[in-house]
Amino acid sequence: MTTYTVPHPPKPVVDRATLPPGPAELPIVGQSFQYVFNLLDFLHGAATYGDLVTLSVKPALVYMVNHPELIQELFVTNHRSVGRGRVTETLQYLMGYGLVTSDGPLHLRQRRLMQPQFHHRRIAAYAQTMTDFTRRHEANWRDGARVDLAGEMSELTLHIVVKTLFGLELPDTVRRIGAAFELSNDYIKARDNQPPALRRLFHRLPLPFTRRFKRGLAYLDETTYGLIEERRRSGLEGDDLLSMLLNVRDEEADNPANAVMTDQQVRDEAITLFAAGHETTAVALTWTWFLLATHPDIQARFHAELDDVLGRRSPTPDDLPKLAFTEQVLTESMRLYPPIWSTGRMTFEPITLGGYHIPAGATLVAPQLINQRDPRWYDDPLEFCPNRWTPEFRERLPRFAYYPFGGGPRLCIGEGFAWMEAMLVLATLGQKWAMRHDPSHRIELVPLVSLRPKGGMPMFLERRD
Ligand code: HEM
């Protein structure tokens, strides 16, 4: 049997004299307090120290990468020397060794097997589900109602992902899956902010929050393994992503038994796709509605394009290239509010970056939220300006000045899926509804795994004529 090993990075050996510049640090705690309690201001301040900055977040030493060329070197040129390593250690509690959390030969093999299934021709098959579920969702909306749009988008994308991934749509099952996922999200976010030794201890002890998390996880496992067993037993093929995972064959396997994924691997990949694809798209949609609602002239132009291209009929994938302004709106929204606000790597062997020696076992972060607001690449970087995305501007922009989906061989595998889903949901809802942000709500960012608005996103719904 072939075993696919996952490499483990060593502890870094650092020569302090050769570190890039960085903010001043306190003895013993370094900059950990600012990092945990005032993360965004801290990173904005740190970025002023240069294109490569040292952060001292005890016990780790973190390199922050702030220039598109250095990000390119990290994600693309050096891709063989870097991976996720311990950056995604807490996510493994939920995802096991799926695409997001694995490295080395295992990641390469899984990516090779799964990539063709995300070809745009294949994912176009999910378009109907996306628009149908959106129509079904908005059927419950009432003119003038005040809703939490963050919750609404989360529920909608949850239903879409559960249907396209597992083929399930029973409301109670979907709700239970969503609740289990929320529980694990909270747990992972809390553990992420802890020193690794404490986190591992908490994960082993029967503490109330650990037990709650494990109960939720048991439900997700039970549902996923149940579906896997049912599909294997019945031999019935669905047209969902789970079937894809069950049916994919590795032509390069050394023997037929190794050509299919094990149940555990299918489970890890299914939960990974579910977790990676659900909240990210919901967050992208939430921020886009917020930006439209607070820029009435842009919202009016968005509506005009939908009326012009679609009239009253539902959008299809063929319409998407014609919705050029809607695409600019979404592009600009993911620039200002990148759903994954920072993407990290860990070195498996030493690399050189921007003239600095980076040892093996080092953590590097390239925060989209900071770099996509860099005045070197964007005029009026804090302005919501979809019009900036002209073909000439795109041509001029360095590749890694805009990277909401990451890049290199670890580029988000669901990018095409996410674009299609977000565009179809925006178009379907925008045909019928205008949004007005509740001005009493103050916007605050919560930069955990994804970039959520604190306290949700209260919005008034206005039915369009
Ligand atoms: C707006 C929505 C989304 C955003 C902003 C987003 C963003 C990202 C980012 C930044 C990464 C890390 C890339 C890197 O390390 O270079 C990533 C990885 C990944 N995403 Fe997404 N994502 C979105 C939607 C989706 C969807 C819908 C799916 C699945 C259906 C998905 C599945 C994945 C997977 C499996 C990975 C790991 C890829 C690998 O390491 O090989 N994502 N995503």
Residues whose N, C-alpha, C, O or C-beta is under 5 A from the ligand:
A	BS01	HEM	L99 V100 L273 A276 G277 T280 T281 A284 P339 I340 T343 Y403 P404 F405 G406 G407 P409 R410 L411 C412 I413 G414 F417 A418
